[in-house]
Amino acid sequence: MIIAVSVALWIRRKRRAGAEPSAARLAAAGWLPPERQNTARAFADPEADAIEAALVRGDWEPAARALDVTGHDWERRSALVGIIAHAAAQDDAWLRDWETARPGDPGAAIVKAEARIIVAWEVRGTAWAKDTTAEQFMGFHRVLEEARDDLDRALALAAPEDPTPYIARIPLYKATGASHDMMRELWAEITSRAPYHFDAHLSALSYWYPRWCGSEELVGEFAWGAARTAPPGNLMTMLPLQHWHDHLDADAPDVAFRSVHLTAMVDAALMDVAACRPDHPRLPAARHLLAYILTKQERYAEAVEQFRRVDGHVAAVPWTYYPTKEAVAFCLYRDAAIVGSGALRKGR
């Protein structure tokens, strides 16, 4: 609620400062209106769209084939497993068919394990512990115990070099309050297989938050340690930005966005994004957060460049902080950046 109010006030100030672009002018320049923004995904992915459409029909084979051919692209494998597992968390009849047709399939096993964890978190809800009922906690831990068995089976079936079953265990460790030693042992298994896996790092970042199992000191060490040591193009510089956004953005005055510290973080992230492979599944999410922060910093031309790369898909932070209003929030910030940059002025 605090964030939503601050956004509304900020947007009103920006609207007073400059003319709001017309829908016709935006459309003529190729920008999409809110009703044409995809609120289910952060990026265009025709293969994922085809997989989801097939799963709705009960056809699991495209999903199985997609996982079969990911090879050692562990980032892509994690992204696909997450997409397929979210579908299974809603209706897993096709997953049972998959398991029957291909007993011992590692793809089906990891999808089942991740789907179970998703269901567990849906049972718990997203509220703070004090606002979560005893019934929710009981259901949460019951499903997590079932997920633990699924994760063990997924690990047993996976290729030895595959980090995905280890990465999938991080939310379980967070939920059950696993010790720091246990987490570090798990992390060693992950990084020995995929040292710069972004989804793994983002999931682990959450574990180290004070709200869960860590502290401000530990989460800072983790985020900055990854950002300083990873080669460019792995998006690790987004971790300090994510931490800043999660912990400071809601209460941060406008001047905080123009601090030397945050500006240096954004500059490093922009270089990381520029060096990243174009098909990295988490590159669009990085662009979304950068577009938002750059707009708040009044670096409008740079923000517009990021908005241009992701326009049409808005299921990413920070827009997901506005349930049912993701597209509106995205377009408000995007349009403020467009006005500020002068991108719609005559001759531009």
Disulfide bonds with the S-S distance in Angstrom:
none
